[in-house]
Amino acid sequence: MDGDMIFAVVCGAAVLIMAFYYLRREHRVRTLLFGSLTGIAALLILNEYGGMFSTQLPLNVFNVAGSAVLGVPFVIILVLLETL
């Protein structure tokens, strides 16, 4: 397995885990919207003000989609990967 295949499998697994999480919640839509909005807000804040902390994340399709699906934990992982 090459790196791209492993990355695709991990991303697919993360999306499935979050889908099961959202489906098991009592207020599914509210939970999904709250998670998506907080993830996108965290990404936008880091894009705008991350330069002050030398952790500016670019706005691209992958980052926006990841933060919309996975929320704030995705943004935290991006910051950790950026600092390493």
C-alpha positions, 0 to 999 in steps of 0.5 A: 500500500502506498501513502495515498491509499493509506491516507484515503482509507484513514479519511474514509474511516474518519468520515464513517465514524463521524457519520455513525456519531451524528446518526446516534445523536438525538438532535442529528441536524443540530449536532451536525451543524454545530460541529461543522460550524465550529470546525469551519470557524476554527479554520477561518480564525487560524487562517486569519490570525494564525500568522501571529502564532506561526501556524497559518492554515491555508483555505483549500478544499481539503481543509474546509471539507475536513473541518466541516465533516470532522469539526474542531478535532480536524483543525487541531490535528492540522495544527499539530501536523503543521508544527511538526 
